[in-house]
Amino acid sequence: MQKKTIWSLAIGYTLLTILLHNVLDTFVGDVMLTISFYGLFFGILWYIYQIIKFGLQQFIYNWKHKQ
């Protein structure tokens, strides 16, 4: 997918979630907001994992090639 399409979907999902949760106060809005929070949580965890993985790879590379 193109970057523009992904951003359009993300903005649309956000607007729909705000409309259904805050304005109309529906169960569907609550579910969508919960999914958003889980996505944010796992996204942050994945980002931290990637940083740690990159750091370990650099450490191992430098350790093996140190002379």
mmCIF file as gemmi writes it, N, C-alpha and C atoms, coordinates in Angstrom:
data_model
loop_
_atom_site.group_PDB
_atom_site.id
_atom_site.type_symbol
_atom_site.label_atom_id
_atom_site.label_alt_id
_atom_site.label_comp_id
_atom_site.label_asym_id
_atom_site.label_entity_id
_atom_site.label_seq_id
_atom_site.pdbx_PDB_ins_code
_atom_site.Cartn_x
_atom_site.Cartn_y
_atom_site.Cartn_z
_atom_site.occupancy
_atom_site.B_iso_or_equiv
_atom_site.pdbx_formal_charge
_atom_site.auth_seq_id
_atom_site.auth_asym_id
_atom_site.pdbx_PDB_model_num
ATOM 1 N N . MET Axp A 1 ? 0.827 -1.183 0 1 0 ? 1 A 1
ATOM 2 C CA . MET Axp A 1 ? 0 0 0 1 0 ? 1 A 1
ATOM 3 C C . MET Axp A 1 ? 0.871 1.246 0 1 0 ? 1 A 1
ATOM 4 N N . GLN Axp A 2 ? 0.335 2.282 -0.549 1 0 ? 2 A 1
ATOM 5 C CA . GLN Axp A 2 ? 1.062 3.533 -0.56 1 0 ? 2 A 1
ATOM 6 C C . GLN Axp A 2 ? 0.916 4.243 0.778 1 0 ? 2 A 1
ATOM 7 N N . LYS Axp A 3 ? 1.855 5.111 1.034 1 0 ? 3 A 1
ATOM 8 C CA . LYS Axp A 3 ? 1.861 5.841 2.295 1 0 ? 3 A 1
ATOM 9 C C . LYS Axp A 3 ? 0.604 6.712 2.436 1 0 ? 3 A 1
ATOM 10 N N . LYS Axp A 4 ? 0.172 7.304 1.336 1 0 ? 4 A 1
ATOM 11 C CA . LYS Axp A 4 ? -1.011 8.162 1.362 1 0 ? 4 A 1
ATOM 12 C C . LYS Axp A 4 ? -2.256 7.366 1.737 1 0 ? 4 A 1
ATOM 13 N N . THR Axp A 5 ? -2.371 6.139 1.238 1 0 ? 5 A 1
ATOM 14 C CA . THR Axp A 5 ? -3.516 5.287 1.55 1 0 ? 5 A 1
ATOM 15 C C . THR Axp A 5 ? -3.527 4.905 3.024 1 0 ? 5 A 1
ATOM 16 N N . ILE Axp A 6 ? -2.369 4.56 3.571 1 0 ? 6 A 1
ATOM 17 C CA . ILE Axp A 6 ? -2.283 4.175 4.981 1 0 ? 6 A 1
ATOM 18 C C . ILE Axp A 6 ? -2.665 5.35 5.876 1 0 ? 6 A 1
ATOM 19 N N . TRP Axp A 7 ? -2.161 6.546 5.556 1 0 ? 7 A 1
ATOM 20 C CA . TRP Axp A 7 ? -2.503 7.731 6.351 1 0 ? 7 A 1
ATOM 21 C C . TRP Axp A 7 ? -3.992 8.053 6.242 1 0 ? 7 A 1
ATOM 22 N N . SER Axp A 8 ? -4.564 7.886 5.071 1 0 ? 8 A 1
ATOM 23 C CA . SER Axp A 8 ? -6.001 8.137 4.891 1 0 ? 8 A 1
ATOM 24 C C . SER Axp A 8 ? -6.828 7.167 5.733 1 0 ? 8 A 1
ATOM 25 N N . LEU Axp A 9 ? -6.447 5.893 5.731 1 0 ? 9 A 1
ATOM 26 C CA . LEU Axp A 9 ? -7.153 4.903 6.557 1 0 ? 9 A 1
ATOM 27 C C . LEU Axp A 9 ? -7.004 5.202 8.042 1 0 ? 9 A 1
ATOM 28 N N . ALA Axp A 10 ? -5.812 5.599 8.464 1 0 ? 10 A 1
ATOM 29 C CA . ALA Axp A 10 ? -5.579 5.907 9.882 1 0 ? 10 A 1
ATOM 30 C C . ALA Axp A 10 ? -6.402 7.111 10.32 1 0 ? 10 A 1
ATOM 31 N N . ILE Axp A 11 ? -6.438 8.149 9.501 1 0 ? 11 A 1
ATOM 32 C CA . ILE Axp A 11 ? -7.22 9.34 9.853 1 0 ? 11 A 1
ATOM 33 C C . ILE Axp A 11 ? -8.713 9.025 9.85 1 0 ? 11 A 1
ATOM 34 N N . GLY Axp A 12 ? -9.16 8.241 8.873 1 0 ? 12 A 1
ATOM 35 C CA . GLY Axp A 12 ? -10.567 7.842 8.835 1 0 ? 12 A 1
ATOM 36 C C . GLY Axp A 12 ? -10.967 7.013 10.042 1 0 ? 12 A 1
ATOM 37 N N . TYR Axp A 13 ? -10.122 6.074 10.434 1 0 ? 13 A 1
ATOM 38 C CA . TYR Axp A 13 ? -10.397 5.244 11.614 1 0 ? 13 A 1
ATOM 39 C C . TYR Axp A 13 ? -10.451 6.11 12.871 1 0 ? 13 A 1
ATOM 40 N N . THR Axp A 14 ? -9.536 7.069 12.963 1 0 ? 14 A 1
ATOM 41 C CA . THR Axp A 14 ? -9.508 7.958 14.122 1 0 ? 14 A 1
ATOM 42 C C . THR Axp A 14 ? -10.77 8.805 14.196 1 0 ? 14 A 1
ATOM 43 N N . LEU Axp A 15 ? -11.165 9.388 13.082 1 0 ? 15 A 1
ATOM 44 C CA . LEU Axp A 15 ? -12.371 10.216 13.07 1 0 ? 15 A 1
ATOM 45 C C . LEU Axp A 15 ? -13.619 9.403 13.394 1 0 ? 15 A 1
ATOM 46 N N . LEU Axp A 16 ? -13.703 8.196 12.841 1 0 ? 16 A 1
ATOM 47 C CA . LEU Axp A 16 ? -14.848 7.33 13.122 1 0 ? 16 A 1
ATOM 48 C C . LEU Axp A 16 ? -14.878 6.914 14.589 1 0 ? 16 A 1
ATOM 49 N N . THR Axp A 17 ? -13.728 6.622 15.151 1 0 ? 17 A 1
ATOM 50 C CA . THR Axp A 17 ? -13.659 6.252 16.568 1 0 ? 17 A 1
ATOM 51 C C . THR Axp A 17 ? -14.092 7.41 17.458 1 0 ? 17 A 1
ATOM 52 N N . ILE Axp A 18 ? -13.597 8.611 17.162 1 0 ? 18 A 1
ATOM 53 C CA . ILE Axp A 18 ? -13.982 9.782 17.962 1 0 ? 18 A 1
ATOM 54 C C . ILE Axp A 18 ? -15.48 10.041 17.839 1 0 ? 18 A 1
ATOM 55 N N . LEU Axp A 19 ? -16.004 9.939 16.631 1 0 ? 19 A 1
ATOM 56 C CA . LEU Axp A 19 ? -17.426 10.167 16.411 1 0 ? 19 A 1
ATOM 57 C C . LEU Axp A 19 ? -18.274 9.153 17.179 1 0 ? 19 A 1
ATOM 58 N N . LEU Axp A 20 ? -17.923 7.874 17.062 1 0 ? 20 A 1
ATOM 59 C CA . LEU Axp A 20 ? -18.734 6.836 17.701 1 0 ? 20 A 1
ATOM 60 C C . LEU Axp A 20 ? -18.544 6.783 19.211 1 0 ? 20 A 1
ATOM 61 N N . HIS Axp A 21 ? -17.348 7.074 19.694 1 0 ? 21 A 1
ATOM 62 C CA . HIS Axp A 21 ? -17.098 6.963 21.133 1 0 ? 21 A 1
ATOM 63 C C . HIS Axp A 21 ? -17.503 8.23 21.888 1 0 ? 21 A 1
ATOM 64 N N . ASN Axp A 22 ? -17.011 9.364 21.456 1 0 ? 22 A 1
ATOM 65 C CA . ASN Axp A 22 ? -17.238 10.598 22.209 1 0 ? 22 A 1
ATOM 66 C C . ASN Axp A 22 ? -18.559 11.275 21.875 1 0 ? 22 A 1
ATOM 67 N N . VAL Axp A 23 ? -18.916 11.318 20.611 1 0 ? 23 A 1
ATOM 68 C CA . VAL Axp A 23 ? -20.116 12.056 20.213 1 0 ? 23 A 1
ATOM 69 C C . VAL Axp A 23 ? -21.376 11.213 20.405 1 0 ? 23 A 1
ATOM 70 N N . LEU Axp A 24 ? -21.384 10.009 19.868 1 0 ? 24 A 1
ATOM 71 C CA . LEU Axp A 24 ? -22.584 9.176 19.932 1 0 ? 24 A 1
ATOM 72 C C . LEU Axp A 24 ? -22.59 8.225 21.127 1 0 ? 24 A 1
ATOM 73 N N . ASP Axp A 25 ? -21.455 8.019 21.765 1 0 ? 25 A 1
ATOM 74 C CA . ASP Axp A 25 ? -21.324 7.173 22.959 1 0 ? 25 A 1
ATOM 75 C C . ASP Axp A 25 ? -21.901 5.774 22.723 1 0 ? 25 A 1
ATOM 76 N N . THR Axp A 26 ? -21.378 5.065 21.712 1 0 ? 26 A 1
ATOM 77 C CA . THR Axp A 26 ? -21.882 3.739 21.381 1 0 ? 26 A 1
ATOM 78 C C . THR Axp A 26 ? -20.888 2.662 21.816 1 0 ? 26 A 1
ATOM 79 N N . PHE Axp A 27 ? -21.372 1.424 21.865 1 0 ? 27 A 1
ATOM 80 C CA . PHE Axp A 27 ? -20.534 0.283 22.212 1 0 ? 27 A 1
ATOM 81 C C . PHE Axp A 27 ? -19.466 0.053 21.147 1 0 ? 27 A 1
ATOM 82 N N . VAL Axp A 28 ? -19.831 0.262 19.889 1 0 ? 28 A 1
ATOM 83 C CA . VAL Axp A 28 ? -18.881 0.078 18.795 1 0 ? 28 A 1
ATOM 84 C C . VAL Axp A 28 ? -17.712 1.052 18.952 1 0 ? 28 A 1
ATOM 85 N N . GLY Axp A 29 ? -18.006 2.281 19.364 1 0 ? 29 A 1
ATOM 86 C CA . GLY Axp A 29 ? -16.947 3.254 19.611 1 0 ? 29 A 1
ATOM 87 C C . GLY Axp A 29 ? -16.031 2.82 20.738 1 0 ? 29 A 1
ATOM 88 N N . ASP Axp A 30 ? -16.619 2.225 21.786 1 0 ? 30 A 1
ATOM 89 C CA . ASP Axp A 30 ? -15.795 1.709 22.896 1 0 ? 30 A 1
ATOM 90 C C . ASP Axp A 30 ? -14.868 0.597 22.423 1 0 ? 30 A 1
ATOM 91 N N . VAL Axp A 31 ? -15.387 -0.3 21.597 1 0 ? 31 A 1
ATOM 92 C CA . VAL Axp A 31 ? -14.57 -1.4 21.077 1 0 ? 31 A 1
ATOM 93 C C . VAL Axp A 31 ? -13.451 -0.855 20.199 1 0 ? 31 A 1
ATOM 94 N N . MET Axp A 32 ? -13.774 0.092 19.334 1 0 ? 32 A 1
ATOM 95 C CA . MET Axp A 32 ? -12.755 0.669 18.456 1 0 ? 32 A 1
ATOM 96 C C . MET Axp A 32 ? -11.67 1.393 19.251 1 0 ? 32 A 1
ATOM 97 N N . LEU Axp A 33 ? -12.068 2.086 20.316 1 0 ? 33 A 1
ATOM 98 C CA . LEU Axp A 33 ? -11.091 2.777 21.155 1 0 ? 33 A 1
ATOM 99 C C . LEU Axp A 33 ? -10.2 1.771 21.877 1 0 ? 33 A 1
ATOM 100 N N . THR Axp A 34 ? -10.774 0.669 22.331 1 0 ? 34 A 1
ATOM 101 C CA . THR Axp A 34 ? -9.981 -0.371 22.982 1 0 ? 34 A 1
ATOM 102 C C . THR Axp A 34 ? -8.974 -0.97 22.002 1 0 ? 34 A 1
ATOM 103 N N . ILE Axp A 35 ? -9.399 -1.221 20.778 1 0 ? 35 A 1
ATOM 104 C CA . ILE Axp A 35 ? -8.491 -1.743 19.758 1 0 ? 35 A 1
ATOM 105 C C . ILE Axp A 35 ? -7.366 -0.748 19.496 1 0 ? 35 A 1
ATOM 106 N N . SER Axp A 36 ? -7.702 0.539 19.483 1 0 ? 36 A 1
ATOM 107 C CA . SER Axp A 36 ? -6.682 1.574 19.269 1 0 ? 36 A 1
ATOM 108 C C . SER Axp A 36 ? -5.648 1.569 20.393 1 0 ? 36 A 1
ATOM 109 N N . PHE Axp A 37 ? -6.117 1.432 21.636 1 0 ? 37 A 1
ATOM 110 C CA . PHE Axp A 37 ? -5.185 1.393 22.761 1 0 ? 37 A 1
ATOM 111 C C . PHE Axp A 37 ? -4.275 0.172 22.699 1 0 ? 37 A 1
ATOM 112 N N . TYR Axp A 38 ? -4.845 -0.981 22.345 1 0 ? 38 A 1
ATOM 113 C CA . TYR Axp A 38 ? -4.012 -2.183 22.192 1 0 ? 38 A 1
ATOM 114 C C . TYR Axp A 38 ? -2.993 -2.002 21.076 1 0 ? 38 A 1
ATOM 115 N N . GLY Axp A 39 ? -3.416 -1.405 19.971 1 0 ? 39 A 1
ATOM 116 C CA . GLY Axp A 39 ? -2.497 -1.149 18.872 1 0 ? 39 A 1
ATOM 117 C C . GLY Axp A 39 ? -1.366 -0.22 19.284 1 0 ? 39 A 1
ATOM 118 N N . LEU Axp A 40 ? -1.695 0.819 20.039 1 0 ? 40 A 1
ATOM 119 C CA . LEU Axp A 40 ? -0.67 1.741 20.525 1 0 ? 40 A 1
ATOM 120 C C . LEU Axp A 40 ? 0.294 1.031 21.466 1 0 ? 40 A 1
ATOM 121 N N . PHE Axp A 41 ? -0.242 0.232 22.365 1 0 ? 41 A 1
ATOM 122 C CA . PHE Axp A 41 ? 0.586 -0.501 23.325 1 0 ? 41 A 1
ATOM 123 C C . PHE Axp A 41 ? 1.551 -1.449 22.612 1 0 ? 41 A 1
ATOM 124 N N . PHE Axp A 42 ? 1.03 -2.253 21.686 1 0 ? 42 A 1
ATOM 125 C CA . PHE Axp A 42 ? 1.895 -3.199 20.982 1 0 ? 42 A 1
ATOM 126 C C . PHE Axp A 42 ? 2.86 -2.491 20.036 1 0 ? 42 A 1
ATOM 127 N N . GLY Axp A 43 ? 2.453 -1.363 19.493 1 0 ? 43 A 1
ATOM 128 C CA . GLY Axp A 43 ? 3.352 -0.577 18.659 1 0 ? 43 A 1
ATOM 129 C C . GLY Axp A 43 ? 4.537 -0.047 19.447 1 0 ? 43 A 1
ATOM 130 N N . ILE Axp A 44 ? 4.282 0.431 20.652 1 0 ? 44 A 1
ATOM 131 C CA . ILE Axp A 44 ? 5.366 0.917 21.516 1 0 ? 44 A 1
ATOM 132 C C . ILE Axp A 44 ? 6.281 -0.232 21.914 1 0 ? 44 A 1
ATOM 133 N N . LEU Axp A 45 ? 5.698 -1.378 22.266 1 0 ? 45 A 1
ATOM 134 C CA . LEU Axp A 45 ? 6.515 -2.546 22.609 1 0 ? 45 A 1
ATOM 135 C C . LEU Axp A 45 ? 7.385 -2.986 21.435 1 0 ? 45 A 1
ATOM 136 N N . TRP Axp A 46 ? 6.814 -3.004 20.218 1 0 ? 46 A 1
ATOM 137 C CA . TRP Axp A 46 ? 7.568 -3.394 19.03 1 0 ? 46 A 1
ATOM 138 C C . TRP Axp A 46 ? 8.712 -2.424 18.782 1 0 ? 46 A 1
ATOM 139 N N . TYR Axp A 47 ? 8.472 -1.135 18.979 1 0 ? 47 A 1
ATOM 140 C CA . TYR Axp A 47 ? 9.505 -0.126 18.771 1 0 ? 47 A 1
ATOM 141 C C . TYR Axp A 47 ? 10.654 -0.316 19.768 1 0 ? 47 A 1
ATOM 142 N N . ILE Axp A 48 ? 10.335 -0.566 21.025 1 0 ? 48 A 1
ATOM 143 C CA . ILE Axp A 48 ? 11.369 -0.81 22.037 1 0 ? 48 A 1
ATOM 144 C C . ILE Axp A 48 ? 12.143 -2.082 21.696 1 0 ? 48 A 1
ATOM 145 N N . TYR Axp A 49 ? 11.44 -3.122 21.252 1 0 ? 49 A 1
ATOM 146 C CA . TYR Axp A 49 ? 12.098 -4.375 20.855 1 0 ? 49 A 1
ATOM 147 C C . TYR Axp A 49 ? 13.076 -4.136 19.708 1 0 ? 49 A 1
ATOM 148 N N . GLN Axp A 50 ? 12.667 -3.345 18.718 1 0 ? 50 A 1
ATOM 149 C CA . GLN Axp A 50 ? 13.535 -3.071 17.574 1 0 ? 50 A 1
ATOM 150 C C . GLN Axp A 50 ? 14.794 -2.312 17.999 1 0 ? 50 A 1
ATOM 151 N N . ILE Axp A 51 ? 14.659 -1.38 18.925 1 0 ? 51 A 1
ATOM 152 C CA . ILE Axp A 51 ? 15.826 -0.629 19.416 1 0 ? 51 A 1
ATOM 153 C C . ILE Axp A 51 ? 16.793 -1.561 20.142 1 0 ? 51 A 1
ATOM 154 N N . ILE Axp A 52 ? 16.257 -2.425 21.007 1 0 ? 52 A 1
ATOM 155 C CA . ILE Axp A 52 ? 17.107 -3.357 21.751 1 0 ? 52 A 1
ATOM 156 C C . ILE Axp A 52 ? 17.771 -4.346 20.793 1 0 ? 52 A 1
ATOM 157 N N . LYS Axp A 53 ? 17.02 -4.847 19.82 1 0 ? 53 A 1
ATOM 158 C CA . LYS Axp A 53 ? 17.572 -5.792 18.843 1 0 ? 53 A 1
ATOM 159 C C . LYS Axp A 53 ? 18.703 -5.147 18.037 1 0 ? 53 A 1
ATOM 160 N N . PHE Axp A 54 ? 18.513 -3.926 17.604 1 0 ? 54 A 1
ATOM 161 C CA . PHE Axp A 54 ? 19.541 -3.225 16.847 1 0 ? 54 A 1
ATOM 162 C C . PHE Axp A 54 ? 20.788 -3.005 17.705 1 0 ? 54 A 1
ATOM 163 N N . GLY Axp A 55 ? 20.584 -2.624 18.972 1 0 ? 55 A 1
ATOM 164 C CA . GLY Axp A 55 ? 21.716 -2.423 19.874 1 0 ? 55 A 1
ATOM 165 C C . GLY Axp A 55 ? 22.508 -3.694 20.099 1 0 ? 55 A 1
ATOM 166 N N . LEU Axp A 56 ? 21.816 -4.814 20.272 1 0 ? 56 A 1
ATOM 167 C CA . LEU Axp A 56 ? 22.503 -6.095 20.454 1 0 ? 56 A 1
ATOM 168 C C . LEU Axp A 56 ? 23.253 -6.517 19.198 1 0 ? 56 A 1
ATOM 169 N N . GLN Axp A 57 ? 22.654 -6.298 18.036 1 0 ? 57 A 1
ATOM 170 C CA . GLN Axp A 57 ? 23.341 -6.64 16.787 1 0 ? 57 A 1
ATOM 171 C C . GLN Axp A 57 ? 24.623 -5.821 16.636 1 0 ? 57 A 1
ATOM 172 N N . GLN Axp A 58 ? 24.55 -4.546 16.957 1 0 ? 58 A 1
ATOM 173 C CA . GLN Axp A 58 ? 25.736 -3.703 16.862 1 0 ? 58 A 1
ATOM 174 C C . GLN Axp A 58 ? 26.803 -4.131 17.868 1 0 ? 58 A 1
ATOM 175 N N . PHE Axp A 59 ? 26.377 -4.493 19.071 1 0 ? 59 A 1
ATOM 176 C CA . PHE Axp A 59 ? 27.305 -4.94 20.099 1 0 ? 59 A 1
ATOM 177 C C . PHE Axp A 59 ? 28.017 -6.218 19.664 1 0 ? 59 A 1
ATOM 178 N N . ILE Axp A 60 ? 27.252 -7.188 19.145 1 0 ? 60 A 1
ATOM 179 C CA . ILE Axp A 60 ? 27.834 -8.461 18.712 1 0 ? 60 A 1
ATOM 180 C C . ILE Axp A 60 ? 28.759 -8.24 17.526 1 0 ? 60 A 1
ATOM 181 N N . TYR Axp A 61 ? 28.352 -7.401 16.578 1 0 ? 61 A 1
ATOM 182 C CA . TYR Axp A 61 ? 29.198 -7.12 15.417 1 0 ? 61 A 1
ATOM 183 C C . TYR Axp A 61 ? 30.522 -6.491 15.862 1 0 ? 61 A 1
ATOM 184 N N . ASN Axp A 62 ? 30.45 -5.501 16.734 1 0 ? 62 A 1
ATOM 185 C CA . ASN Axp A 62 ? 31.674 -4.828 17.204 1 0 ? 62 A 1
ATOM 186 C C . ASN Axp A 62 ? 32.551 -5.781 18.025 1 0 ? 62 A 1
ATOM 187 N N . TRP Axp A 63 ? 31.92 -6.675 18.774 1 0 ? 63 A 1
ATOM 188 C CA . TRP Axp A 63 ? 32.653 -7.619 19.601 1 0 ? 63 A 1
ATOM 189 C C . TRP Axp A 63 ? 33.404 -8.634 18.732 1 0 ? 63 A 1
ATOM 190 N N . LYS Axp A 64 ? 32.747 -9.109 17.65 1 0 ? 64 A 1
ATOM 191 C CA . LYS Axp A 64 ? 33.378 -10.104 16.764 1 0 ? 64 A 1
ATOM 192 C C . LYS Axp A 64 ? 34.469 -9.496 15.9 1 0 ? 64 A 1
ATOM 193 N N . HIS Axp A 65 ? 34.347 -8.245 15.534 1 0 ? 65 A 1
ATOM 194 C CA . HIS Axp A 65 ? 35.29 -7.614 14.603 1 0 ? 65 A 1
ATOM 195 C C . HIS Axp A 65 ? 36.309 -6.715 15.31 1 0 ? 65 A 1
ATOM 196 N N . LYS Axp A 66 ? 36.397 -6.846 16.598 1 0 ? 66 A 1
ATOM 197 C CA . LYS Axp A 66 ? 37.368 -6.055 17.351 1 0 ? 66 A 1
ATOM 198 C C . LYS Axp A 66 ? 38.734 -6.723 17.25 1 0 ? 66 A 1
ATOM 199 N N . GLN Axp A 67 ? 39.723 -5.982 16.776 1 0 ? 67 A 1
ATOM 200 C CA . GLN Axp A 67 ? 41.077 -6.552 16.669 1 0 ? 67 A 1
ATOM 201 C C . GLN Axp A 67 ? 42.106 -5.537 17.045 1 0 ? 67 A 1
